[in-house]
Amino acid sequence: QFGNMYIMDFGNNRIQQWAPGATFGITVASASMSGPRGLAFDPSGNLATADTGNHRIVLFSVICRKYS
């Protein structure tokens, strides 16, 4: 999305965004997640992941950094 790479870190319960050429990632989702699995973007550019430990699908606005 927008040239960035998104990495789901199951062990640390977070999703990180890596910009092209970056030497470190920015955590874009973590606070209430437990065992995130899989990443997908919807047509609006929102990031979706399965929050398996909490039995839910989380939709995250990458631009605004908001959960729903």
N, C-alpha and C positions, 0 to 999 in steps of 0.2 A: 504494500500500500504506500503510494507516494515515494517509492524508492527505498523504503525502510524494510528491514527484516524483523519479523516477530518470532520470538523463541519462547515456547512454553516450557517452564522449569517445574516439572511435577514435584520433585523432591523439596523444593523451596516454596511451593504454592504461589507461583508468580508467573507473569508474562512480561518479557522484556522487549523493548523496541531498540533496534540497532540501526542507526543512520549509516549511509554509505561512508566508508572510511573511518568510522568511529572506533575507538580503542576500548570502549566500555558501553554497556547498554543502560537504558533508562527503564526502571520498573514502571509499567503502565497499569498493572492490575495485580493486587496481592491481598489486600486487607482481610477480606472475609472468605477467600477461596480455600478449598481443601481438596487437593488432588485434581487439579485441572488437567483435562485431556482433550487434545484436538483443537485446531484453530480453523476458523473460516470467516470470510468477509461476506456480508450481505450486499445487495446492490447499492445501498446507501453509503457503504464504506465502514459500517460498524463491524467490530470484531466480535465473534461469538465463540464461546468455549463451553465445554461440559464441565461443570463444577461437581465432580463425582462424589466427593465427601459430603456435600450438602444437597445432593440429589436435585440439581437444577441446571438450567442453561443460563449462562450469563451473557448479556449483550453489552458491549462496551463501546462507547464513542471514542475513537482514537484521537479525533481532533479536539474534543472538549474534555476528554478524560473523565467521563461520567459512566456509572453503571446503570443498568436497568434490568 
